[in-house]
Amino acid sequence: MRWRAAISAGLCVMGLIVTGCQRPSEGVYFELSGRIFVFNYRVATANYLVTLRRVAAIPKESRARAEFEDPQGGPAFFTEEKVLDVDDVLTLASPFVHCVRKDRPYRVAITLRGASGEVLQVIETTVTSDVDQSVIPAAPLVVGPAYTPNPDMFKADGSTDFSGRTGCPATP
């Protein structure tokens, strides 16, 4: 009776090992590992940051093109990066954006292409912020390499102006 239990347990362990060692699906080179809006209040900027984790070897000279929805409602922003076969993580950042709204999902589409332009993989996702971009001042708090207080924000009379950017589209 015990030998049956031992064999059964051994088969279960072997099954777990074999399924854990399987290669990812054909055509899957990267998987989404992170997505966030980065707000830098010190220099008054915000942008998307998406990270992908490599799960399979990718052909040499491949490229990743990311399309980021414009929170202001304009045409999408694009970035393109070379994909190096030595990198285990691919980080894609958008240009600076404005008018990010809390709890609203923004579309991101990433297309991986081979050296001859063929599509290797498409990843679509959304990025949602847990804060409004109103946390960003209208202008940088500091200027220059020495982090000098910005005179437009910190007035000579001692007053300050931290008001955020205006002119964002109304929330639907």
C-alpha positions in Angstrom: 0.0 0.0 0.0 2.8 2.4 0.9 4.7 1.7 -2.4 1.5 2.8 -4.3 1.5 6.1 -2.4 5.2 6.6 -3.0 4.8 5.9 -6.7 1.8 8.2 -6.9 3.7 11.0 -5.1 6.7 10.5 -7.4 4.6 10.8 -10.5 3.0 14.0 -9.2 6.4 15.5 -8.6 7.6 14.5 -12.0 4.5 16.0 -13.6 5.1 19.3 -11.9 8.8 19.3 -13.0 8.0 18.5 -16.6 5.2 21.1 -16.8 7.4 23.8 -15.2 10.2 23.2 -17.7 8.1 23.6 -20.8 9.1 26.3 -23.3 6.8 29.2 -23.7 4.3 29.2 -26.6 5.7 29.7 -30.1 5.9 33.4 -31.0 6.1 34.6 -27.4 9.4 36.3 -26.7 8.4 38.8 -24.0 5.7 39.0 -21.3 4.5 42.1 -19.6 6.2 42.5 -16.2 5.3 46.1 -15.2 3.5 49.2 -16.3 3.2 52.5 -14.5 3.0 56.3 -14.9 6.1 58.0 -13.5 5.4 61.4 -12.0 8.5 63.5 -11.3 7.2 66.6 -9.4 10.7 68.0 -9.1 11.0 68.7 -12.9 7.2 68.7 -13.6 7.0 65.7 -15.9 5.0 62.5 -16.3 5.4 59.6 -18.7 4.5 56.0 -19.2 7.0 53.2 -18.3 6.3 49.7 -19.4 8.7 46.8 -18.8 8.8 43.4 -20.5 10.5 40.2 -19.3 12.2 38.0 -22.0 10.8 34.5 -21.9 12.5 33.2 -25.1 15.5 34.0 -27.3 14.6 36.8 -29.8 16.1 37.0 -33.3 19.0 39.4 -33.8 18.4 43.0 -34.8 14.8 42.9 -33.6 13.0 46.1 -32.7 10.2 47.0 -30.3 7.8 49.8 -31.2 5.4 51.1 -28.5 2.3 53.1 -29.1 1.1 55.1 -26.1 -2.4 56.8 -26.0 -2.2 60.6 -25.6 -4.1 61.5 -22.4 -4.8 64.9 -23.9 -6.7 63.2 -26.7 -4.3 63.9 -29.6 -2.6 61.3 -31.8 -0.7 58.5 -30.1 2.9 58.8 -29.1 5.4 56.3 -30.5 8.8 55.1 -29.3 11.1 52.5 -30.9 14.0 50.6 -29.3 16.5 48.0 -30.5 16.0 44.7 -28.7 19.4 43.3 -27.6 19.6 39.6 -27.3 21.6 39.9 -24.0 18.9 41.9 -22.2 16.4 40.0 -20.0 14.3 43.1 -19.5 13.0 45.6 -22.1 12.0 49.0 -20.8 9.9 51.3 -23.0 9.2 54.8 -21.9 6.9 57.4 -23.6 7.7 61.0 -24.2 6.4 63.3 -21.5 2.6 63.4 -21.3 0.0 65.8 -19.8 -3.5 65.5 -18.4 -3.3 62.0 -16.9 -6.5 61.2 -15.0 -6.8 59.0 -11.9 -8.4 55.5 -12.5 -8.7 55.9 -16.3 -7.0 53.2 -18.3 -4.8 54.4 -21.2 -4.0 52.1 -24.1 -0.5 50.8 -24.9 0.4 48.6 -27.8 3.8 47.0 -28.3 4.9 45.4 -31.6 8.1 43.3 -31.8 9.5 43.1 -35.3 12.3 41.1 -36.7 15.2 42.4 -38.8 13.2 42.2 -42.1 10.2 43.9 -40.5 8.0 40.8 -39.9 5.8 41.0 -36.8 7.1 38.6 -34.1 4.7 39.5 -31.3 2.1 42.0 -30.3 1.4 42.9 -26.7 -1.6 45.1 -25.8 -2.3 46.5 -22.4 -3.5 49.5 -20.5 -1.9 51.7 -17.9 -4.0 53.2 -15.1 -2.7 55.8 -12.6 -3.8 55.9 -9.0 -3.3 59.7 -8.9 -4.3 62.6 -11.1 -1.6 64.6 -12.8 -2.6 67.5 -10.7 0.1 66.4 -8.3 2.6 67.8 -10.9 3.3 71.6 -10.7 2.9 73.7 -13.9 6.6 74.3 -14.1 9.8 72.6 -12.7 10.5 73.3 -9.0 14.2 73.4 -9.7 16.4 74.5 -12.7 19.9 73.8 -13.7 22.4 71.2 -12.6 22.6 72.5 -9.0 18.9 72.2 -8.4 18.4 75.9 -8.0 14.9 76.8 -7.0 12.9 77.9 -10.0 12.2 81.7 -9.7 8.9 81.2 -11.6 7.7 78.9 -8.8 9.4 80.5 -5.8 8.8 84.3 -6.1 11.2 86.9 -4.8 8.5 88.1 -2.4 8.4 84.7 -0.7 5.2 83.5 -2.3 4.9 80.3 -4.3 2.8 79.0 -7.2 2.3 75.3 -7.3 -0.8 75.3 -9.4 -1.0 72.4 -11.9 -1.4 72.4 -15.6 -4.7 73.6 -17.0 -6.4 73.1 -20.4 -6.9 69.3 -20.0 -10.0 67.8 -21.7 -13.1 67.3 -19.5 -13.5 63.9 -17.9 -16.1 61.9 -20.0 
